[in-house]
């Protein structure tokens, strides 16, 4: 069963290549969605896929940017199927 995760990363997550790295990681996994800078300094990541794959995706992103991430707020929902790939929103 496909799920959707919305994660808000806070810390020093803007201006360090976070979105580009998240996109690169996502393209190696069967996930779809987007990553986007927020005006409050957070980065929002929305992804859909199998729950186990989404957990792996989040873990890889956390691992890649652990020195920069101070907090992650995640919300799990049912997948909507609205995304066909993964990209960066501006």
Gaussian input, Z-matrix of N, CA and C with variables (Angstrom, degrees):
# hf/3-21g

backbone

0 1
 N
 C     1     B1
 C     2     B2     1     A1
 N     3     B3     2     A2     1     D1
 C     4     B4     3     A3     2     D2
 C     5     B5     4     A4     3     D3
 N     6     B6     5     A5     4     D4
 C     7     B7     6     A6     5     D5
 C     8     B8     7     A7     6     D6
 N     9     B9     8     A8     7     D7
 C    10    B10     9     A9     8     D8
 C    11    B11    10    A10     9     D9
 N    12    B12    11    A11    10    D10
 C    13    B13    12    A12    11    D11
 C    14    B14    13    A13    12    D12
 N    15    B15    14    A14    13    D13
 C    16    B16    15    A15    14    D14
 C    17    B17    16    A16    15    D15
 N    18    B18    17    A17    16    D16
 C    19    B19    18    A18    17    D17
 C    20    B20    19    A19    18    D18
 N    21    B21    20    A20    19    D19
 C    22    B22    21    A21    20    D20
 C    23    B23    22    A22    21    D21
 N    24    B24    23    A23    22    D22
 C    25    B25    24    A24    23    D23
 C    26    B26    25    A25    24    D24
 N    27    B27    26    A26    25    D25
 C    28    B28    27    A27    26    D26
 C    29    B29    28    A28    27    D27
 N    30    B30    29    A29    28    D28
 C    31    B31    30    A30    29    D29
 C    32    B32    31    A31    30    D30
 N    33    B33    32    A32    31    D31
 C    34    B34    33    A33    32    D32
 C    35    B35    34    A34    33    D33
 N    36    B36    35    A35    34    D34
 C    37    B37    36    A36    35    D35
 C    38    B38    37    A37    36    D36
 N    39    B39    38    A38    37    D37
 C    40    B40    39    A39    38    D38
 C    41    B41    40    A40    39    D39
 N    42    B42    41    A41    40    D40
 C    43    B43    42    A42    41    D41
 C    44    B44    43    A43    42    D42
 N    45    B45    44    A44    43    D43
 C    46    B46    45    A45    44    D44
 C    47    B47    46    A46    45    D45
 N    48    B48    47    A47    46    D46
 C    49    B49    48    A48    47    D47
 C    50    B50    49    A49    48    D48
 N    51    B51    50    A50    49    D49
 C    52    B52    51    A51    50    D50
 C    53    B53    52    A52    51    D51
 N    54    B54    53    A53    52    D52
 C    55    B55    54    A54    53    D53
 C    56    B56    55    A55    54    D54
 N    57    B57    56    A56    55    D55
 C    58    B58    57    A57    56    D56
 C    59    B59    58    A58    57    D57
 N    60    B60    59    A59    58    D58
 C    61    B61    60    A60    59    D59
 C    62    B62    61    A61    60    D60
 N    63    B63    62    A62    61    D61
 C    64    B64    63    A63    62    D62
 C    65    B65    64    A64    63    D63
 N    66    B66    65    A65    64    D64
 C    67    B67    66    A66    65    D65
 C    68    B68    67    A67    66    D66
 N    69    B69    68    A68    67    D67
 C    70    B70    69    A69    68    D68
 C    71    B71    70    A70    69    D69
 N    72    B72    71    A71    70    D70
 C    73    B73    72    A72    71    D71
 C    74    B74    73    A73    72    D72
 N    75    B75    74    A74    73    D73
 C    76    B76    75    A75    74    D74
 C    77    B77    76    A76    75    D75
 N    78    B78    77    A77    76    D76
 C    79    B79    78    A78    77    D77
 C    80    B80    79    A79    78    D78
 N    81    B81    80    A80    79    D79
 C    82    B82    81    A81    80    D80
 C    83    B83    82    A82    81    D81
 N    84    B84    83    A83    82    D82
 C    85    B85    84    A84    83    D83
 C    86    B86    85    A85    84    D84
 N    87    B87    86    A86    85    D85
 C    88    B88    87    A87    86    D86
 C    89    B89    88    A88    87    D87
 N    90    B90    89    A89    88    D88
 C    91    B91    90    A90    89    D89
 C    92    B92    91    A91    90    D90
 N    93    B93    92    A92    91    D91
 C    94    B94    93    A93    92    D92
 C    95    B95    94    A94    93    D93
 N    96    B96    95    A95    94    D94
 C    97    B97    96    A96    95    D95
 C    98    B98    97    A97    96    D96
 N    99    B99    98    A98    97    D97
 C   100   B100    99    A99    98    D98
 C   101   B101   100   A100    99    D99
 N   102   B102   101   A101   100   D100
 C   103   B103   102   A102   101   D101
 C   104   B104   103   A103   102   D102
 N   105   B105   104   A104   103   D103
 C   106   B106   105   A105   104   D104
 C   107   B107   106   A106   105   D105
 N   108   B108   107   A107   106   D106
 C   109   B109   108   A108   107   D107
 C   110   B110   109   A109   108   D108
 N   111   B111   110   A110   109   D109
 C   112   B112   111   A111   110   D110
 C   113   B113   112   A112   111   D111
 N   114   B114   113   A113   112   D112
 C   115   B115   114   A114   113   D113
 C   116   B116   115   A115   114   D114
 N   117   B117   116   A116   115   D115
 C   118   B118   117   A117   116   D116
 C   119   B119   118   A118   117   D117
 N   120   B120   119   A119   118   D118
 C   121   B121   120   A120   119   D119
 C   122   B122   121   A121   120   D120
 N   123   B123   122   A122   121   D121
 C   124   B124   123   A123   122   D122
 C   125   B125   124   A124   123   D123
 N   126   B126   125   A125   124   D124
 C   127   B127   126   A126   125   D125
 C   128   B128   127   A127   126   D126
 N   129   B129   128   A128   127   D127
 C   130   B130   129   A129   128   D128
 C   131   B131   130   A130   129   D129
 N   132   B132   131   A131   130   D130
 C   133   B133   132   A132   131   D131
 C   134   B134   133   A133   132   D132
 N   135   B135   134   A134   133   D133
 C   136   B136   135   A135   134   D134
 C   137   B137   136   A136   135   D135
 N   138   B138   137   A137   136   D136
 C   139   B139   138   A138   137   D137
 C   140   B140   139   A139   138   D138
 N   141   B141   140   A140   139   D139
 C   142   B142   141   A141   140   D140
 C   143   B143   142   A142   141   D141
 N   144   B144   143   A143   142   D142
 C   145   B145   144   A144   143   D143
 C   146   B146   145   A145   144   D144
 N   147   B147   146   A146   145   D145
 C   148   B148   147   A147   146   D146
 C   149   B149   148   A148   147   D147
 N   150   B150   149   A149   148   D148
 C   151   B151   150   A150   149   D149
 C   152   B152   151   A151   150   D150
 N   153   B153   152   A152   151   D151
 C   154   B154   153   A153   152   D152
 C   155   B155   154   A154   153   D153
 N   156   B156   155   A155   154   D154
 C   157   B157   156   A156   155   D155
 C   158   B158   157   A157   156   D156
 N   159   B159   158   A158   157   D157
 C   160   B160   159   A159   158   D158
 C   161   B161   160   A160   159   D159
 N   162   B162   161   A161   160   D160
 C   163   B163   162   A162   161   D161
 C   164   B164   163   A163   162   D162
 N   165   B165   164   A164   163   D163
 C   166   B166   165   A165   164   D164
 C   167   B167   166   A166   165   D165
 N   168   B168   167   A167   166   D166
 C   169   B169   168   A168   167   D167
 C   170   B170   169   A169   168   D168
 N   171   B171   170   A170   169   D169
 C   172   B172   171   A171   170   D170
 C   173   B173   172   A172   171   D171
 N   174   B174   173   A173   172   D172
 C   175   B175   174   A174   173   D173
 C   176   B176   175   A175   174   D174
 N   177   B177   176   A176   175   D175
 C   178   B178   177   A177   176   D176
 C   179   B179   178   A178   177   D177
 N   180   B180   179   A179   178   D178
 C   181   B181   180   A180   179   D179
 C   182   B182   181   A181   180   D180
 N   183   B183   182   A182   181   D181
 C   184   B184   183   A183   182   D182
 C   185   B185   184   A184   183   D183
 N   186   B186   185   A185   184   D184
 C   187   B187   186   A186   185   D185
 C   188   B188   187   A187   186   D186
 N   189   B189   188   A188   187   D187
 C   190   B190   189   A189   188   D188
 C   191   B191   190   A190   189   D189
 N   192   B192   191   A191   190   D190
 C   193   B193   192   A192   191   D191
 C   194   B194   193   A193   192   D192
 N   195   B195   194   A194   193   D193
 C   196   B196   195   A195   194   D194
 C   197   B197   196   A196   195   D195
 N   198   B198   197   A197   196   D196
 C   199   B199   198   A198   197   D197
 C   200   B200   199   A199   198   D198
 N   201   B201   200   A200   199   D199
 C   202   B202   201   A201   200   D200
 C   203   B203   202   A202   201   D201
 N   204   B204   203   A203   202   D202
 C   205   B205   204   A204   203   D203
 C   206   B206   205   A205   204   D204
 N   207   B207   206   A206   205   D205
 C   208   B208   207   A207   206   D206
 C   209   B209   208   A208   207   D207
 N   210   B210   209   A209   208   D208
 C   211   B211   210   A210   209   D209
 C   212   B212   211   A211   210   D210
 N   213   B213   212   A212   211   D211
 C   214   B214   213   A213   212   D212
 C   215   B215   214   A214   213   D213
 N   216   B216   215   A215   214   D214
 C   217   B217   216   A216   215   D215
 C   218   B218   217   A217   216   D216
 N   219   B219   218   A218   217   D217
 C   220   B220   219   A219   218   D218
 C   221   B221   220   A220   219   D219
 N   222   B222   221   A221   220   D220
 C   223   B223   222   A222   221   D221
 C   224   B224   223   A223   222   D222
 N   225   B225   224   A224   223   D223
 C   226   B226   225   A225   224   D224
 C   227   B227   226   A226   225   D225
 N   228   B228   227   A227   226   D226
 C   229   B229   228   A228   227   D227
 C   230   B230   229   A229   228   D228
 N   231   B231   230   A230   229   D229
 C   232   B232   231   A231   230   D230
 C   233   B233   232   A232   231   D231
 N   234   B234   233   A233   232   D232
 C   235   B235   234   A234   233   D233
 C   236   B236   235   A235   234   D234
 N   237   B237   236   A236   235   D235
 C   238   B238   237   A237   236   D236
 C   239   B239   238   A238   237   D237
 N   240   B240   239   A239   238   D238
 C   241   B241   240   A240   239   D239
 C   242   B242   241   A241   240   D240
 N   243   B243   242   A242   241   D241
 C   244   B244   243   A243   242   D242
 C   245   B245   244   A244   243   D243
 N   246   B246   245   A245   244   D244
 C   247   B247   246   A246   245   D245
 C   248   B248   247   A247   246   D246
 N   249   B249   248   A248   247   D247
 C   250   B250   249   A249   248   D248
 C   251   B251   250   A250   249   D249
 N   252   B252   251   A251   250   D250
 C   253   B253   252   A252   251   D251
 C   254   B254   253   A253   252   D252
 N   255   B255   254   A254   253   D253
 C   256   B256   255   A255   254   D254
 C   257   B257   256   A256   255   D255
 N   258   B258   257   A257   256   D256
 C   259   B259   258   A258   257   D257
 C   260   B260   259   A259   258   D258
 N   261   B261   260   A260   259   D259
 C   262   B262   261   A261   260   D260
 C   263   B263   262   A262   261   D261
 N   264   B264   263   A263   262   D262
 C   265   B265   264   A264   263   D263
 C   266   B266   265   A265   264   D264
 N   267   B267   266   A266   265   D265
 C   268   B268   267   A267   266   D266
 C   269   B269   268   A268   267   D267

   B1=1.4507
   B2=1.5287
   B3=1.3051
   B4=1.4583
   B5=1.5211
   B6=1.3312
   B7=1.4550
   B8=1.5232
   B9=1.3131
   B10=1.4562
   B11=1.5282
   B12=1.3130
   B13=1.4541
   B14=1.5259
   B15=1.3165
   B16=1.4540
   B17=1.5207
   B18=1.3123
   B19=1.4581
   B20=1.5184
   B21=1.3248
   B22=1.4567
   B23=1.5267
   B24=1.3244
   B25=1.4536
   B26=1.5232
   B27=1.3271
   B28=1.4561
   B29=1.5198
   B30=1.3014
   B31=1.4544
   B32=1.5122
   B33=1.3205
   B34=1.4710
   B35=1.5225
   B36=1.3173
   B37=1.4615
   B38=1.5282
   B39=1.3200
   B40=1.4608
   B41=1.5234
   B42=1.3287
   B43=1.4591
   B44=1.5208
   B45=1.3359
   B46=1.4684
   B47=1.5328
   B48=1.3295
   B49=1.4584
   B50=1.5197
   B51=1.3122
   B52=1.4631
   B53=1.5264
   B54=1.3338
   B55=1.4752
   B56=1.5256
   B57=1.3191
   B58=1.4595
   B59=1.5294
   B60=1.3291
   B61=1.4615
   B62=1.5220
   B63=1.3284
   B64=1.4709
   B65=1.5273
   B66=1.3273
   B67=1.4615
   B68=1.5274
   B69=1.3144
   B70=1.4745
   B71=1.5358
   B72=1.3210
   B73=1.4710
   B74=1.5284
   B75=1.3214
   B76=1.4686
   B77=1.5237
   B78=1.3030
   B79=1.4712
   B80=1.5185
   B81=1.3350
   B82=1.4727
   B83=1.5221
   B84=1.3168
   B85=1.4659
   B86=1.5293
   B87=1.3235
   B88=1.4665
   B89=1.5355
   B90=1.3545
   B91=1.4624
   B92=1.5219
   B93=1.3078
   B94=1.4565
   B95=1.5159
   B96=1.3237
   B97=1.4542
   B98=1.5100
   B99=1.3474
   B100=1.4612
   B101=1.5243
   B102=1.3314
   B103=1.4545
   B104=1.5226
   B105=1.3471
   B106=1.4651
   B107=1.5245
   B108=1.3476
   B109=1.4564
   B110=1.5201
   B111=1.3196
   B112=1.4604
   B113=1.5306
   B114=1.3255
   B115=1.4609
   B116=1.5291
   B117=1.3310
   B118=1.4642
   B119=1.5357
   B120=1.3369
   B121=1.4590
   B122=1.5144
   B123=1.3245
   B124=1.4630
   B125=1.5185
   B126=1.3322
   B127=1.4562
   B128=1.5205
   B129=1.3372
   B130=1.4674
   B131=1.5131
   B132=1.3170
   B133=1.4556
   B134=1.5269
   B135=1.3153
   B136=1.4612
   B137=1.5127
   B138=1.3304
   B139=1.4649
   B140=1.5178
   B141=1.3287
   B142=1.4550
   B143=1.5137
   B144=1.3252
   B145=1.4523
   B146=1.5160
   B147=1.3141
   B148=1.4578
   B149=1.5349
   B150=1.3181
   B151=1.4682
   B152=1.5271
   B153=1.3227
   B154=1.4687
   B155=1.5328
   B156=1.3166
   B157=1.4653
   B158=1.5200
   B159=1.3220
   B160=1.4658
   B161=1.5256
   B162=1.3220
   B163=1.4628
   B164=1.5401
   B165=1.3236
   B166=1.4659
   B167=1.5337
   B168=1.3200
   B169=1.4618
   B170=1.5277
   B171=1.3223
   B172=1.4607
   B173=1.5296
   B174=1.3147
   B175=1.4616
   B176=1.5311
   B177=1.3153
   B178=1.4614
   B179=1.5253
   B180=1.3327
   B181=1.4662
   B182=1.5243
   B183=1.3251
   B184=1.4796
   B185=1.5238
   B186=1.3269
   B187=1.4534
   B188=1.5300
   B189=1.3191
   B190=1.4610
   B191=1.5291
   B192=1.3272
   B193=1.4679
   B194=1.5241
   B195=1.3270
   B196=1.4696
   B197=1.5298
   B198=1.3379
   B199=1.4663
   B200=1.5401
   B201=1.3353
   B202=1.4583
   B203=1.5259
   B204=1.3251
   B205=1.4680
   B206=1.5248
   B207=1.3243
   B208=1.4600
   B209=1.5234
   B210=1.3310
   B211=1.4650
   B212=1.5308
   B213=1.3337
   B214=1.4662
   B215=1.5216
   B216=1.3221
   B217=1.4669
   B218=1.5224
   B219=1.3253
   B220=1.4641
   B221=1.5197
   B222=1.3182
   B223=1.4609
   B224=1.5260
   B225=1.3239
   B226=1.4574
   B227=1.5202
   B228=1.3353
   B229=1.4636
   B230=1.5204
   B231=1.3104
   B232=1.4595
   B233=1.5318
   B234=1.3093
   B235=1.4637
   B236=1.5159
   B237=1.3335
   B238=1.4629
   B239=1.5292
   B240=1.3284
   B241=1.4628
   B242=1.5121
   B243=1.3285
   B244=1.4649
   B245=1.5310
   B246=1.3246
   B247=1.4646
   B248=1.5222
   B249=1.3199
   B250=1.4700
   B251=1.5226
   B252=1.2948
   B253=1.4560
   B254=1.5201
   B255=1.3178
   B256=1.4656
   B257=1.5176
   B258=1.3237
   B259=1.4619
   B260=1.5145
   B261=1.3161
   B262=1.4599
   B263=1.5276
   B264=1.3206
   B265=1.4684
   B266=1.5132
   B267=1.3220
   B268=1.4627
   B269=1.5116
   A1=109.42
   A2=115.73
   A3=120.74
   A4=110.67
   A5=114.00
   A6=122.33
   A7=109.14
   A8=113.79
   A9=121.25
   A10=107.22
   A11=116.26
   A12=120.66
   A13=108.35
   A14=114.97
   A15=121.97
   A16=105.71
   A17=116.69
   A18=121.09
   A19=109.47
   A20=114.98
   A21=121.97
   A22=107.78
   A23=115.70
   A24=122.40
   A25=108.73
   A26=116.65
   A27=120.27
   A28=109.81
   A29=115.14
   A30=123.28
   A31=107.66
   A32=117.03
   A33=121.52
   A34=107.62
   A35=116.54
   A36=120.97
   A37=113.66
   A38=117.05
   A39=119.91
   A40=109.19
   A41=115.43
   A42=120.26
   A43=114.43
   A44=116.84
   A45=120.21
   A46=112.20
   A47=117.48
   A48=120.99
   A49=114.19
   A50=117.11
   A51=122.00
   A52=112.14
   A53=116.96
   A54=119.64
   A55=111.75
   A56=116.85
   A57=120.28
   A58=111.17
   A59=116.47
   A60=120.00
   A61=110.88
   A62=117.54
   A63=121.15
   A64=110.29
   A65=116.78
   A66=120.34
   A67=110.53
   A68=117.31
   A69=121.62
   A70=110.41
   A71=117.16
   A72=121.13
   A73=109.82
   A74=116.95
   A75=121.56
   A76=111.79
   A77=116.24
   A78=119.35
   A79=112.62
   A80=117.29
   A81=120.70
   A82=111.27
   A83=117.04
   A84=121.87
   A85=109.60
   A86=117.42
   A87=119.69
   A88=111.20
   A89=115.51
   A90=121.46
   A91=109.02
   A92=115.42
   A93=120.86
   A94=107.98
   A95=116.79
   A96=121.19
   A97=111.35
   A98=115.68
   A99=119.43
   A100=110.78
   A101=114.09
   A102=123.10
   A103=106.39
   A104=116.28
   A105=119.91
   A106=110.61
   A107=116.30
   A108=120.87
   A109=109.43
   A110=116.65
   A111=122.73
   A112=108.69
   A113=116.53
   A114=120.45
   A115=112.76
   A116=117.95
   A117=121.39
   A118=113.02
   A119=117.82
   A120=121.72
   A121=114.61
   A122=117.28
   A123=120.67
   A124=110.17
   A125=115.21
   A126=121.89
   A127=106.83
   A128=115.65
   A129=121.79
   A130=108.99
   A131=116.24
   A132=122.45
   A133=107.16
   A134=116.73
   A135=122.59
   A136=107.09
   A137=115.95
   A138=119.46
   A139=110.20
   A140=114.73
   A141=121.72
   A142=109.42
   A143=115.11
   A144=121.86
   A145=108.92
   A146=116.17
   A147=120.38
   A148=108.24
   A149=117.12
   A150=120.54
   A151=112.49
   A152=117.34
   A153=120.85
   A154=110.51
   A155=117.00
   A156=121.44
   A157=110.48
   A158=117.12
   A159=120.75
   A160=110.82
   A161=117.15
   A162=120.69
   A163=110.06
   A164=115.88
   A165=121.12
   A166=110.59
   A167=116.00
   A168=122.09
   A169=110.34
   A170=116.99
   A171=121.06
   A172=110.96
   A173=116.92
   A174=120.93
   A175=110.99
   A176=117.17
   A177=120.31
   A178=111.47
   A179=116.89
   A180=120.41
   A181=109.33
   A182=116.62
   A183=120.07
   A184=111.07
   A185=116.14
   A186=120.73
   A187=111.22
   A188=116.80
   A189=121.11
   A190=112.27
   A191=116.91
   A192=120.36
   A193=113.44
   A194=116.28
   A195=119.52
   A196=113.90
   A197=120.26
   A198=118.07
   A199=113.09
   A200=117.30
   A201=121.86
   A202=113.61
   A203=117.11
   A204=121.65
   A205=109.74
   A206=115.76
   A207=120.51
   A208=111.68
   A209=116.53
   A210=120.14
   A211=109.14
   A212=115.51
   A213=121.75
   A214=107.46
   A215=115.72
   A216=121.78
   A217=107.44
   A218=116.92
   A219=120.13
   A220=111.28
   A221=113.92
   A222=122.22
   A223=107.83
   A224=115.69
   A225=121.11
   A226=109.69
   A227=115.89
   A228=122.61
   A229=108.73
   A230=115.41
   A231=120.71
   A232=108.68
   A233=117.57
   A234=122.34
   A235=110.31
   A236=115.75
   A237=121.48
   A238=111.82
   A239=116.78
   A240=120.34
   A241=114.19
   A242=117.82
   A243=120.54
   A244=114.27
   A245=118.48
   A246=120.98
   A247=110.52
   A248=115.43
   A249=119.98
   A250=112.07
   A251=117.61
   A252=122.40
   A253=107.62
   A254=116.42
   A255=120.33
   A256=108.77
   A257=116.36
   A258=119.25
   A259=112.32
   A260=113.44
   A261=122.16
   A262=108.24
   A263=116.33
   A264=121.14
   A265=108.10
   A266=114.62
   A267=119.86
   A268=110.08
   D1=129.41
   D2=-179.27
   D3=-79.28
   D4=145.18
   D5=179.63
   D6=-126.75
   D7=170.51
   D8=176.00
   D9=-128.57
   D10=134.48
   D11=174.91
   D12=-121.60
   D13=136.48
   D14=172.75
   D15=-117.34
   D16=120.86
   D17=-176.93
   D18=-124.88
   D19=136.82
   D20=176.17
   D21=-114.19
   D22=116.10
   D23=-179.91
   D24=-98.42
   D25=130.62
   D26=176.99
   D27=-124.36
   D28=159.05
   D29=-175.50
   D30=130.59
   D31=-144.94
   D32=174.39
   D33=-94.21
   D34=70.27
   D35=-172.45
   D36=-107.29
   D37=-3.03
   D38=175.71
   D39=-108.30
   D40=140.70
   D41=179.14
   D42=82.79
   D43=13.19
   D44=-179.26
   D45=-122.84
   D46=12.51
   D47=179.57
   D48=84.29
   D49=14.81
   D50=-176.25
   D51=-59.15
   D52=-49.75
   D53=-177.19
   D54=-63.13
   D55=-41.85
   D56=-178.48
   D57=-67.25
   D58=-39.15
   D59=177.46
   D60=-67.62
   D61=-41.67
   D62=178.18
   D63=-61.43
   D64=-40.68
   D65=178.02
   D66=-64.54
   D67=-42.25
   D68=179.71
   D69=-63.16
   D70=-43.55
   D71=178.24
   D72=-63.68
   D73=-44.35
   D74=-178.07
   D75=-60.97
   D76=-36.44
   D77=-177.28
   D78=-71.13
   D79=-14.03
   D80=175.86
   D81=-88.85
   D82=-8.25
   D83=-176.55
   D84=-122.50
   D85=156.42
   D86=177.99
   D87=-80.87
   D88=71.20
   D89=176.24
   D90=-129.05
   D91=158.10
   D92=176.06
   D93=-133.73
   D94=159.28
   D95=178.98
   D96=142.93
   D97=-145.34
   D98=-177.58
   D99=-156.93
   D100=167.59
   D101=172.78
   D102=-132.84
   D103=140.75
   D104=-172.70
   D105=-152.06
   D106=136.92
   D107=172.02
   D108=-70.00
   D109=142.37
   D110=175.62
   D111=-106.58
   D112=154.27
   D113=-178.32
   D114=-66.43
   D115=-19.85
   D116=-179.47
   D117=-86.80
   D118=6.99
   D119=178.39
   D120=95.24
   D121=-8.08
   D122=177.38
   D123=-84.05
   D124=167.25
   D125=169.62
   D126=-118.04
   D127=129.35
   D128=177.42
   D129=-98.11
   D130=134.72
   D131=176.67
   D132=-126.88
   D133=125.81
   D134=176.16
   D135=-122.54
   D136=125.65
   D137=-177.93
   D138=-142.18
   D139=147.86
   D140=176.43
   D141=-125.99
   D142=145.42
   D143=179.29
   D144=164.67
   D145=-167.60
   D146=176.12
   D147=-68.57
   D148=142.56
   D149=-174.81
   D150=-56.31
   D151=-42.56
   D152=179.92
   D153=-61.93
   D154=-40.19
   D155=179.07
   D156=-67.48
   D157=-40.10
   D158=178.16
   D159=-64.34
   D160=-39.64
   D161=176.95
   D162=-61.14
   D163=-43.55
   D164=178.90
   D165=-63.06
   D166=-42.97
   D167=178.55
   D168=-58.61
   D169=-51.46
   D170=179.95
   D171=-60.61
   D172=-40.38
   D173=179.46
   D174=-63.30
   D175=-42.94
   D176=179.70
   D177=-65.29
   D178=-39.16
   D179=177.91
   D180=-66.02
   D181=-46.09
   D182=178.60
   D183=-59.13
   D184=-43.92
   D185=-178.29
   D186=-64.22
   D187=-41.74
   D188=-178.14
   D189=-66.23
   D190=-30.43
   D191=-175.11
   D192=-123.06
   D193=25.54
   D194=-177.14
   D195=-55.52
   D196=-35.12
   D197=179.01
   D198=-67.47
   D199=-21.40
   D200=-174.28
   D201=-99.55
   D202=-22.54
   D203=-175.24
   D204=-88.42
   D205=126.41
   D206=176.37
   D207=-102.10
   D208=-28.07
   D209=-178.07
   D210=-156.90
   D211=148.40
   D212=174.30
   D213=-132.54
   D214=124.16
   D215=174.94
   D216=-108.08
   D217=121.09
   D218=-178.15
   D219=-117.92
   D220=145.17
   D221=176.37
   D222=-130.62
   D223=126.45
   D224=-179.58
   D225=-102.73
   D226=139.51
   D227=-179.77
   D228=-145.09
   D229=174.85
   D230=172.28
   D231=-75.77
   D232=144.87
   D233=178.91
   D234=-68.25
   D235=146.04
   D236=177.61
   D237=-102.79
   D238=-20.21
   D239=-178.81
   D240=75.70
   D241=14.49
   D242=-175.23
   D243=-80.18
   D244=-13.40
   D245=-177.34
   D246=-104.43
   D247=137.68
   D248=-178.94
   D249=-104.42
   D250=-14.54
   D251=178.35
   D252=-155.38
   D253=-167.61
   D254=177.84
   D255=-123.46
   D256=133.89
   D257=-178.92
   D258=-152.66
   D259=178.41
   D260=178.61
   D261=-97.73
   D262=129.30
   D263=173.61
   D264=-99.50
   D265=139.72
   D266=-179.98
   D267=-111.33

